[in-house]
């Protein structure tokens, strides 16, 4: 059985949580809600996922196809 919680999974999870928290802080500081941030909120989450994938690839720890 393969290990489900790998360092890659933990890295992605940490980056997503940190990005979500940063977006929430921006929303609070701007006195607005998540939906009014428009495309920028989900774009931040997608960018974090992409960056985590790039780091995993650079570290040589990305899953092989």
Order of alpha helices (4+ residues) and beta strands (2+ residues): alpha-alpha
